[in-house]
Amino acid sequence: MPLSTITDPGTPLPPFAVSLGDPAGIGPEIVAKSWVMREARGLPPFFAVGDIASLRAVWLGPVEPIATPEEAAVVFDRALPCLQVADAGPVVPGTPSIDGARTAFQALEVAVGLARSGSAAGIVTAPVGKEQLYGVGFTHPGQTEFVAERCGVAPHNAVMMLAGPSLKVVPVTIHIPLGDVSSVLTVDLIRARAITTVKGLQRNFGVARPRIVVAGLNPHAGEGGALGREEIDIIAPAIESLRDEGMDIRGPLAADGLFHSRARETYDAVLCMYHDQALIPLKTLHFDEGVNITLGLPIVRTSPDHGTAFGIAGTDRANPGAMMAALKMAAEAARARLTHGN
């Protein structure tokens, strides 16, 4: 049943589409291992999108080809369903190729389309090799921006949240050099990220009144201007304007004191000024459970918060923890959207 036709929050969701990512990476292995653990971890029904050969290159378990997402729910209990999108050519785990990148690109495209149509409850994206993707015409900084474009959402309105069991963080700036962060930060950018974060917490996690804290850019949040004026000139004015509009938001606060256990009890998410300020604490606390969930989209999209790990692909050493967490969070978000209004 397409998600768009579900009105009762208790109705089973359609299966989730899981794009396998780069066939030579650990995506196929962690998807297969997640299927093995489906009952023990309470995972929702899902199906792989990609090349079946990439699964069989790393796993001897049952894989069954499907032609439609509806077949996945029937197949799921006895085999890992896979929607074949392209032939990646000979799959050698750990050795990426142009054919493999082309397959990853097509799998992502198909998965997004299925979620947009309501045939899939959402998408979970396994990691891709961007260097290889750029060789087949991929022009986006990452999968997040690609998914946003296909959903008709402006890049600045698609917000990357990294979430674990005890911490949720949102980087205001993402894949840019550290030296460029100060010049990119604006009041409008911080406001946009904060507003999307609040709406995302309400929509995907059922948090009625989210509590947001904002990290400063400079050490000690600038020490009143002695260590930089970004807090005074940019971050504080953005926070004040949001507070005036009724948002529960605090800051700018010194980043080095925001992530210990007592601090984490006082907020629902942290707005960080740059990539590593957000990802270092998240990965330190939840390396094998971290999930990338994209806020601001009309569909549910999650991803494990790690890369392709070509160096261990095919060795049976990949930990599926983050993929399983991404599947569970996708199901929770899809259900929350039905419960609290899509």
Secondary structure, DSSP 8 states (H G I E B T S, - for coil): --GGG---TTS----EEEE---TTSSHHHHHHHHHHTTTTTT---EEEEE-HHHHHTT--S-EEEESSHHHHHHHTTTSEEEEE-----S--TT---HHHHHHHHHHHHHHHHHHHHTSSS-EEE----HHHHHTTT--SSSHHHHHHHHTT--GGGSEEEEE-SS-EEEESS-SS-GGGHHHH--HHHHHHHHHHHHHHHHHHH--SS-EEEEE-SSGGGGGGGTT-SHIIIIIHHHHHHHHHTT-EEEEEE-GGGSSSHHHHTT-SEEEESSHHHHHHHHHHHHTTT-EEEEES-SS-EEEESS---GGGTTTT----HHHHHHHHHHHHHHHHHHHH--
